[in-house]
Amino acid sequence: MQNLTLSKIPLYGLLVGLCLGLAGCAQWVPSFYTPEVRQGNYLDASKIAQLQLGMTKQQVQFIMGTPMLSDIFQRNRWDYIAFEDQQGKVAKERRLTVWFADNRLIRIQRPQPVSK
């Protein structure tokens, strides 16, 4: 009985090693379907159209959501950035930047798609 279980140990070790080895090679296996991945803020044209000069930071955040970048050195500038990845590479990048003075919206730089 003891010989039977000891003889299976190399077989189990081989199977575990094979599984680990194949898992490490997953990046080289061709993929036929790669989903599009969107990261960052969702920049909807209808929401951007709602922005008006003179709005407070709270009103802008209510419409657009939390900015992806809020610079600690420029507290009056918010950046909303959207990325679309296709096959692991950034295919599109859109950026909306808003500036505030005295807690009021003073400037809007609307997004323009940038293809990479």
DSSP file (Angstrom, degrees, kcal/mol; ACC not computed):
  #  RESIDUE AA STRUCTURE BP1 BP2  ACC     N-H-->O    O-->H-N    N-H-->O    O-->H-N    TCO  KAPPA ALPHA  PHI   PSI    X-CA   Y-CA   Z-CA
    1    1 A M     >        0   0    0      0, 0.0     4,-1.3     0, 0.0     5,-0.2   0.000 360.0 360.0 360.0 -40.0    0.0    0.0    0.0
    2    2 A Q  H  >  +     0   0    0      1,-0.2     4,-1.9     2,-0.2     5,-0.2   0.846 360.0  55.1 -68.8 -33.8    2.8    2.4    0.9
    3    3 A N  H  > S+     0   0    0      1,-0.2     4,-1.7     2,-0.2    -1,-0.2   0.834 102.9  57.4 -66.5 -32.6    4.6    1.7   -2.5
    4    4 A L  H  > S+     0   0    0      2,-0.2     4,-0.6     1,-0.2    -1,-0.2   0.920 110.1  41.4 -66.4 -44.0    1.4    2.7   -4.3
    5    5 A T  H >X S+     0   0    0     -4,-1.3     4,-0.6     1,-0.2     3,-0.5   0.864 114.1  52.5 -74.1 -35.1    1.2    6.2   -2.8
    6    6 A L  H 3< S+     0   0    0     -4,-1.9     3,-0.5     1,-0.2    -1,-0.2   0.817 105.2  56.0 -69.0 -28.8    4.9    6.8   -3.1
    7    7 A S  H 3< S+     0   0    0     -4,-1.7     4,-0.5     1,-0.2    -1,-0.2   0.721 103.6  54.7 -76.1 -18.9    4.9    5.9   -6.8
    8    8 A K  H <X S+     0   0    0     -4,-0.6     4,-2.5    -3,-0.5     5,-0.2   0.637  87.0  81.1 -87.4 -14.7    2.2    8.6   -7.4
    9    9 A I  H  X S+     0   0    0     -4,-0.6     4,-2.5    -3,-0.5     5,-0.2   0.922  92.0  47.4 -60.7 -46.8    4.2   11.4   -6.0
   10   10 A P  H  > S+     0   0    0      0, 0.0     4,-2.2     0, 0.0    -1,-0.2   0.878 111.6  52.6 -62.5 -34.0    6.4   12.0   -9.1
   11   11 A L  H  > S+     0   0    0     -4,-0.5     4,-2.1     2,-0.2    -2,-0.2   0.930 111.2  45.2 -65.5 -45.2    3.2   11.9  -11.2
   12   12 A Y  H  X S+     0   0    0     -4,-2.5     4,-2.5     2,-0.2     5,-0.2   0.893 112.7  51.9 -64.7 -39.9    1.5   14.6   -9.1
   13   13 A G  H  X S+     0   0    0     -4,-2.5     4,-2.4    -5,-0.2    -1,-0.2   0.895 109.3  49.9 -62.8 -40.3    4.7   16.6   -9.1
   14   14 A L  H  X S+     0   0    0     -4,-2.2     4,-2.3    -5,-0.2    -2,-0.2   0.905 111.2  48.7 -65.2 -42.2    4.9   16.4  -12.9
   15   15 A L  H  X S+     0   0    0     -4,-2.1     4,-2.3     2,-0.2    -2,-0.2   0.916 112.7  47.3 -64.9 -43.6    1.3   17.5  -13.2
   16   16 A V  H  X S+     0   0    0     -4,-2.5     4,-2.4     2,-0.2     5,-0.2   0.922 113.3  48.7 -63.9 -44.3    1.7   20.5  -10.8
   17   17 A G  H  X S+     0   0    0     -4,-2.4     4,-2.3    -5,-0.2    -2,-0.2   0.885 110.8  50.8 -63.0 -39.0    4.9   21.5  -12.6
   18   18 A L  H  X S+     0   0    0     -4,-2.3     4,-2.3     2,-0.2    -2,-0.2   0.913 110.7  48.4 -64.8 -43.9    3.2   21.3  -16.0
   19   19 A C  H  X S+     0   0    0     -4,-2.3     4,-2.0     2,-0.2    -2,-0.2   0.918 113.5  46.7 -63.4 -44.2    0.3   23.4  -14.8
   20   20 A L  H  X S+     0   0    0     -4,-2.4     4,-1.7     1,-0.2    -1,-0.2   0.893 112.0  51.2 -65.6 -39.3    2.6   26.1  -13.4
   21   21 A G  H  X S+     0   0    0     -4,-2.3     4,-0.8    -5,-0.2    -2,-0.2   0.902 111.3  46.5 -65.5 -41.3    4.7   26.1  -16.5
   22   22 A L  H  < S+     0   0    0     -4,-2.3     3,-0.4     1,-0.2    -1,-0.2   0.856 108.7  55.8 -69.7 -34.4    1.7   26.6  -18.8
   23   23 A A  H >< S+     0   0    0     -4,-2.0     3,-1.1     1,-0.2    -1,-0.2   0.867 105.6  52.5 -65.2 -35.2    0.3   29.3  -16.6
   24   24 A G  H 3< S+     0   0    0     -4,-1.7     3,-0.4     1,-0.2    -1,-0.2   0.721 107.1  53.0 -72.3 -20.8    3.6   31.2  -16.9
   25   25 A C  T >X S+     0   0    0     -4,-0.8     3,-1.5    -3,-0.4     4,-0.5   0.289  75.0 107.0 -96.1  10.2    3.4   31.0  -20.7
   26   26 A A  G X4 S+     0   0    0     -3,-1.1     3,-0.7     1,-0.3    -1,-0.2   0.783  70.6  62.7 -62.3 -27.7   -0.1   32.4  -21.0
   27   27 A Q  G 34 S+     0   0    0     -3,-0.4    -1,-0.3     1,-0.2    -2,-0.1   0.727 103.6  48.9 -71.5 -19.3    1.2   35.7  -22.4
   28   28 A W  G <4 S+     0   0    0     -3,-1.5    -1,-0.2     2,-0.1    -2,-0.2   0.515  86.1 100.8 -96.1  -6.6    2.6   34.0  -25.5
   29   29 A V  S << S-     0   0    0     -3,-0.7     2,-0.0    -4,-0.5    -3,-0.0  -0.671  83.4-112.8 -78.7 128.1   -0.5   32.0  -26.3
   30   30 A P        -     0   0    0      0, 0.0     2,-0.4     0, 0.0    -2,-0.1  -0.332  28.1-149.4 -64.7 141.1   -2.4   33.7  -29.1
   31   31 A S        -     0   0    0      1,-0.1     3,-0.1    -4,-0.1    -4,-0.0  -0.933  13.8-167.1-113.6 134.5   -5.7   35.3  -28.2
   32   32 A F  S    S+     0   0    0     -2,-0.4     2,-0.4     1,-0.2    -1,-0.1   0.656  79.6  41.9 -93.3 -18.2   -8.5   35.5  -30.7
   33   33 A Y        +     0   0    0      2,-0.0    -1,-0.2    54,-0.0     0, 0.0  -0.977  58.8 175.6-134.1 120.8  -10.6   37.9  -28.6
   34   34 A T        -     0   0    0     -2,-0.4    53,-0.1    -3,-0.1     3,-0.0  -0.962  26.9-136.7-122.6 112.4   -9.3   40.8  -26.7
   35   35 A P        -     0   0    0      0, 0.0     2,-0.4     0, 0.0    52,-0.4  -0.316  22.2-108.8 -69.4 151.0  -12.0   43.0  -25.0
   36   36 A E        -     0   0    0     50,-0.1     2,-0.5    51,-0.1    50,-0.2  -0.650  34.3-152.9 -76.9 130.4  -11.8   46.7  -25.1
   37   37 A V  E     -A   85   0A   0     48,-2.2    48,-3.5    -2,-0.4     2,-0.5  -0.926   6.5-161.7-112.3 125.9  -10.9   48.1  -21.7
   38   38 A R  E     +A   84   0A   0     -2,-0.5     2,-0.3    46,-0.2    46,-0.2  -0.911  14.0 178.1-107.9 131.6  -11.9   51.6  -20.7
   39   39 A Q  E     +A   83   0A   0     44,-2.4    44,-2.8    -2,-0.5     2,-0.2  -0.900  41.2  21.9-129.5 158.5  -10.2   53.2  -17.8
   40   40 A G  E    S-A   82   0A   0     -2,-0.3    42,-0.3    42,-0.2     2,-0.2  -0.596 104.2 -11.7  91.1-151.0  -10.5   56.6  -16.1
   41   41 A N        -     0   0    0     40,-3.0     2,-0.8    -2,-0.2    -2,-0.1  -0.585  62.8-121.4 -87.8 148.1  -13.5   58.9  -16.2
   42   42 A Y        -     0   0    0     -2,-0.2     2,-1.1    22,-0.2    -2,-0.1  -0.824  25.3-155.3 -88.6 113.4  -16.4   58.4  -18.6
   43   43 A L        -     0   0    0     -2,-0.8     2,-0.4     4,-0.0    21,-0.0  -0.750  13.6-174.3 -96.5  93.2  -16.5   61.6  -20.6
   44   44 A D     >  -     0   0    0     -2,-1.1     4,-2.3     1,-0.1     3,-0.4  -0.749  23.8-141.4 -90.4 130.1  -20.1   61.9  -21.8
   45   45 A A  H  > S+     0   0    0     -2,-0.4     4,-2.1     1,-0.2    -1,-0.1   0.847 101.7  55.0 -60.9 -35.6  -20.8   64.7  -24.2
   46   46 A S  H  > S+     0   0    0      2,-0.2     4,-0.6     1,-0.2    -1,-0.2   0.864 109.9  46.3 -68.2 -33.9  -24.2   65.5  -22.7
   47   47 A K  H >> S+     0   0    0     -3,-0.4     3,-0.7     2,-0.2     4,-0.5   0.889 111.1  51.5 -72.8 -39.1  -22.6   65.8  -19.2
   48   48 A I  H >< S+     0   0    0     -4,-2.3     3,-1.2     1,-0.2    -2,-0.2   0.879 104.8  57.7 -63.8 -36.4  -19.8   68.0  -20.6
   49   49 A A  H 3< S+     0   0    0     -4,-2.1    -1,-0.2     1,-0.2    -2,-0.2   0.742  98.0  62.3 -65.6 -22.8  -22.5   70.2  -22.2
   50   50 A Q  H << S+     0   0    0     -3,-0.7    -1,-0.2    -4,-0.6    -2,-0.2   0.682  80.0 104.1 -75.8 -18.0  -24.0   70.8  -18.7
   51   51 A L    <<  +     0   0    0     -3,-1.2     2,-0.4    -4,-0.5    57,-0.0  -0.455  50.0 179.5 -69.9 134.4  -20.9   72.5  -17.5
   52   52 A Q    >   -     0   0    0     -2,-0.2     3,-1.6     0, 0.0    53,-0.2  -0.988  34.4-100.5-135.6 144.5  -21.2   76.3  -17.2
   53   53 A L  T 3  S+     0   0    0     -2,-0.4    53,-0.2     1,-0.2     3,-0.1  -0.344 107.4  37.6 -60.4 142.3  -18.8   78.9  -16.1
   54   54 A G  T 3  S+     0   0    0     51,-2.8    -1,-0.2     1,-0.3    52,-0.1   0.271  82.3 134.6  97.2 -10.5  -19.5   80.1  -12.6
   55   55 A M    <   -     0   0    0     -3,-1.6    50,-2.9    50,-0.1    -1,-0.3  -0.342  56.2-115.4 -67.9 153.3  -20.4   76.6  -11.2
   56   56 A T  B  >  -B  104   0A   0     48,-0.2     4,-2.1     1,-0.1    48,-0.2  -0.384  25.5-106.9 -82.0 167.1  -19.0   75.6   -7.9
   57   57 A K  H  > S+     0   0    0     46,-0.7     4,-2.6     1,-0.2     5,-0.2   0.882 121.4  54.3 -60.3 -38.4  -16.6   72.7   -7.5
   58   58 A Q  H  > S+     0   0    0      1,-0.2     4,-2.0     2,-0.2    -1,-0.2   0.883 107.6  49.1 -65.6 -37.9  -19.4   70.6   -5.9
   59   59 A Q  H  > S+     0   0    0      2,-0.2     4,-1.9     1,-0.2    -1,-0.2   0.910 112.1  48.1 -67.4 -41.7  -21.7   71.2   -8.8
   60   60 A V  H  X S+     0   0    0     -4,-2.1     4,-3.1     1,-0.2     5,-0.4   0.920 112.6  48.5 -64.1 -43.3  -19.0   70.2  -11.3
   61   61 A Q  H  X S+     0   0    0     -4,-2.6     4,-2.0     1,-0.2    -1,-0.2   0.853 108.1  55.0 -67.2 -33.3  -18.2   67.1   -9.3
   62   62 A F  H  < S+     0   0    0     -4,-2.0    -1,-0.2    -5,-0.2    -2,-0.2   0.902 116.6  37.2 -63.9 -40.5  -21.9   66.2   -9.1
   63   63 A I  H  < S+     0   0    0     -4,-1.9    -2,-0.2    -5,-0.1    -1,-0.2   0.941 131.9  24.8 -76.5 -48.9  -22.2   66.3  -12.9
   64   64 A M  H  < S-     0   0    0     -4,-3.1    -3,-0.2     1,-0.3   -22,-0.2   0.678 100.1-131.7 -94.9 -20.4  -18.8   64.8  -13.9
   65   65 A G     <  -     0   0    0     -4,-2.0    -1,-0.3    -5,-0.4    -2,-0.1  -0.423  54.4 -23.8  92.5-176.1  -17.9   62.7  -10.9
   66   66 A T  S    S-     0   0    0     -2,-0.1     2,-0.0     1,-0.1    -5,-0.0  -0.517  74.2-114.9 -71.7 131.9  -14.6   62.6   -9.1
   67   67 A P        -     0   0    0      0, 0.0    13,-0.2     0, 0.0     3,-0.1  -0.350  10.4-135.4 -67.8 148.9  -11.7   63.8  -11.3
   68   68 A M  S    S+     0   0    0     11,-0.8     2,-0.5     1,-0.2    12,-0.2   0.879  93.5  33.5 -70.0 -37.7   -9.0   61.3  -12.1
   69   69 A L  E     +C   79   0A   0     10,-2.3    10,-2.5     2,-0.0     2,-0.4  -0.979  57.6 172.4-123.9 128.5   -6.3   63.8  -11.4
   70   70 A S  E     -C   78   0A   0     -2,-0.5     8,-0.2     8,-0.2     2,-0.1  -0.884  31.1-138.9-130.6 100.0   -6.4   66.5   -8.7
   71   71 A D        -     0   0    0      6,-0.7     6,-0.3    -2,-0.4     3,-0.1  -0.349   4.0-149.4 -66.3 130.2   -2.9   68.1   -8.6
   72   72 A I  S    S+     0   0    0      1,-0.2     3,-0.3    -2,-0.1    -1,-0.2   0.718 100.1  48.2 -72.4 -19.4   -1.7   68.8   -5.1
   73   73 A F  S    S+     0   0    0      1,-0.2     2,-0.3     2,-0.0    -1,-0.2   0.697 119.1  37.7 -91.9 -21.9    0.3   71.8   -6.4
   74   74 A Q    >   +     0   0    0      3,-0.1     3,-1.8     1,-0.1    -3,-0.4  -0.700  66.5 171.4-127.2  78.6   -2.6   73.2   -8.5
   75   75 A R  T 3  S+     0   0    0     -2,-0.3    -1,-0.1    -3,-0.3    -3,-0.1   0.663  74.9  62.4 -65.0 -15.9   -5.7   72.7   -6.3
   76   76 A N  T 3  S+     0   0    0     -3,-0.1    24,-2.7    24,-0.1     2,-0.4   0.238  92.0  77.7 -95.1  13.8   -7.8   74.8   -8.7
   77   77 A R  E <   - D   0  99A   0     -3,-1.8    -6,-0.7    -6,-0.3     2,-0.4  -0.989  56.6-174.3-126.4 128.8   -7.3   72.4  -11.7
   78   78 A W  E     -CD  70  98A   0     20,-2.6    20,-2.4    -2,-0.4     2,-0.5  -0.966   7.9-157.5-120.7 139.1   -9.0   69.1  -12.2
   79   79 A D  E     -CD  69  97A   0    -10,-2.5   -10,-2.3    -2,-0.4   -11,-0.8  -0.970   3.8-165.9-118.4 125.2   -8.3   66.7  -15.0
   80   80 A Y  E     - D   0  96A   0     16,-3.4    16,-3.0    -2,-0.5     2,-0.4  -0.955  18.6-176.2-106.1 120.1  -10.8   64.1  -16.2
   81   81 A I  E     - D   0  95A   0     -2,-0.6   -40,-3.0    14,-0.2     2,-0.4  -0.954  12.6-168.9-125.4 136.5   -9.0   61.5  -18.3
   82   82 A A  E     -AD  40  94A   0     12,-2.7    12,-2.5    -2,-0.4     2,-0.4  -0.990   5.0-170.2-125.5 132.3  -10.5   58.6  -20.3
   83   83 A F  E     -AD  39  93A   0    -44,-2.8   -44,-2.4    -2,-0.4     2,-0.5  -0.937   8.7-161.4-118.7 142.0   -8.4   55.8  -21.8
   84   84 A E  E     -AD  38  92A   0      8,-2.2     7,-2.8    -2,-0.4     8,-1.5  -0.974  13.6-161.1-122.1 115.6   -9.5   53.1  -24.2
   85   85 A D  E     -AD  37  90A   0    -48,-3.5   -48,-2.2    -2,-0.5     2,-0.4  -0.797   9.1-175.9 -99.0 135.4   -7.1   50.1  -24.4
   86   86 A Q  E >  S- D   0  89A   0      3,-2.6     3,-1.3    -2,-0.4   -50,-0.1  -0.984  74.6 -11.7-130.9 121.9   -7.2   47.7  -27.3
   87   87 A Q  T 3  S-     0   0    0     -2,-0.4    -1,-0.1   -52,-0.4     3,-0.1   0.852 128.9 -54.6  57.6  39.5   -4.9   44.6  -27.2
   88   88 A G  T 3  S+     0   0    0      1,-0.2     2,-0.4   -51,-0.0    -1,-0.3   0.519 118.5 101.8  79.5   5.2   -2.9   46.0  -24.3
   89   89 A K  E <  S-D   86   0A   0     -3,-1.3    -3,-2.6    -5,-0.0     2,-0.6  -0.942  81.4-106.4-123.4 145.1   -2.1   49.3  -26.0
   90   90 A V  E     +D   85   0A   0     -2,-0.4    -5,-0.2    -5,-0.2    26,-0.1  -0.568  39.1 173.6 -70.5 114.6   -3.7   52.7  -25.4
   91   91 A A  E     +     0   0A   0     -7,-2.8    25,-1.6    -2,-0.6     2,-0.3   0.840  64.4  14.8 -91.1 -38.8   -5.8   53.3  -28.5
   92   92 A K  E     -DE  84 115A   0     -8,-1.5    -8,-2.2    23,-0.2     2,-0.4  -0.988  57.5-172.1-139.6 146.7   -7.6   56.5  -27.5
   93   93 A E  E     -DE  83 114A   0     21,-1.3    21,-1.6    -2,-0.3     2,-0.4  -0.989   5.8-176.1-138.3 129.1   -7.1   59.1  -24.8
   94   94 A R  E     -D   82   0A   0    -12,-2.5   -12,-2.7    -2,-0.4     2,-0.4  -0.970   5.2-167.7-125.4 142.6   -9.5   62.0  -24.1
   95   95 A R  E     -D   81   0A   0     -2,-0.4     2,-0.5    17,-0.3    17,-0.3  -0.994  11.1-172.2-136.6 132.0   -8.9   64.7  -21.5
   96   96 A L  E     -D   80   0A   0    -16,-3.0   -16,-3.4    -2,-0.4     2,-0.4  -0.992  12.9-170.2-118.7 126.1  -11.2   67.3  -20.0
   97   97 A T  E     -DF  79 109A   0     12,-1.9    12,-3.2    -2,-0.5     2,-0.4  -0.966   3.0-173.7-120.8 132.9   -9.5   70.0  -17.8
   98   98 A V  E     -DF  78 108A   0    -20,-2.4   -20,-2.6    -2,-0.4     2,-0.4  -0.960   7.1-156.2-125.0 144.5  -11.4   72.5  -15.7
   99   99 A W  E     -DF  77 107A   0      8,-2.3     7,-2.6    -2,-0.4     8,-1.3  -0.915   6.8-161.6-120.7 147.0  -10.0   75.4  -13.7
  100  100 A F  E     - F   0 105A   0    -24,-2.7     2,-0.3    -2,-0.4     5,-0.2  -0.899  10.2-172.5-125.0 153.0  -11.5   77.1  -10.7
  101  101 A A  E >  S- F   0 104A   0      3,-2.4     3,-1.3    -2,-0.3    -2,-0.0  -0.958  82.4  -3.9-142.6 128.9  -10.9   80.5   -8.9
  102  102 A D  T 3  S-     0   0    0     -2,-0.3     3,-0.1     1,-0.3    -1,-0.0   0.891 131.1 -58.4  53.8  42.6  -12.6   81.2   -5.6
  103  103 A N  T 3  S+     0   0    0      1,-0.2   -46,-0.7   -47,-0.1     2,-0.4   0.656 115.9 114.5  65.0  18.9  -14.4   77.9   -5.8
  104  104 A R  E <  S-BF  56 101A   0     -3,-1.3    -3,-2.4   -48,-0.2     2,-0.4  -0.950  74.4-109.9-122.1 142.2  -16.0   78.9   -9.2
  105  105 A L  E     + F   0 100A   0    -50,-2.9   -51,-2.8    -2,-0.4    -5,-0.3  -0.539  42.3 163.7 -69.8 122.1  -15.5   77.3  -12.6
  106  106 A I  E     +     0   0A   0     -7,-2.6     2,-0.3    -2,-0.4    -6,-0.2   0.597  59.4  24.1-115.7 -17.8  -13.6   79.9  -14.7
  107  107 A R  E     - F   0  99A   0     -8,-1.3    -8,-2.3     2,-0.0     2,-0.4  -0.992  53.5-166.4-154.1 141.2  -12.2   77.8  -17.6
  108  108 A I  E     - F   0  98A   0     -2,-0.3     2,-0.8   -10,-0.2   -10,-0.2  -0.992   5.1-163.9-129.5 123.6  -13.1   74.6  -19.5
  109  109 A Q  E     - F   0  97A   0    -12,-3.2   -12,-1.9    -2,-0.4    -2,-0.0  -0.906  25.2-143.5-105.7 104.9  -10.8   72.8  -21.9
  110  110 A R        -     0   0    0     -2,-0.8     2,-0.1   -14,-0.2   -15,-0.1  -0.265  22.9 -95.5 -72.1 152.9  -13.0   70.4  -23.8
  111  111 A P        -     0   0    0      0, 0.0   -15,-0.1     0, 0.0    -1,-0.1  -0.374  32.4-170.9 -73.3 144.5  -11.8   67.0  -24.8
  112  112 A Q        -     0   0    0    -17,-0.3   -17,-0.3   -19,-0.1   -19,-0.1  -0.994  32.1-113.0-128.8 125.4  -10.4   66.3  -28.2
  113  113 A P        -     0   0    0      0, 0.0     2,-0.5     0, 0.0   -19,-0.2  -0.318  27.9-161.5 -62.2 137.2   -9.7   62.6  -29.1
  114  114 A V  E     -E   93   0A   0    -21,-1.6   -21,-1.3    -2,-0.0     2,-0.3  -0.970   5.5-151.9-120.4 114.1   -6.1   61.8  -29.5
  115  115 A S  E      E   92   0A   0     -2,-0.5   -23,-0.2   -23,-0.2   -24,-0.1  -0.682 360.0 360.0 -86.4 139.2   -5.3   58.6  -31.3
  116  116 A K              0   0    0    -25,-1.6   -24,-0.1    -2,-0.3    -1,-0.1   0.358 360.0 360.0-116.3 360.0   -2.1   56.8  -30.4
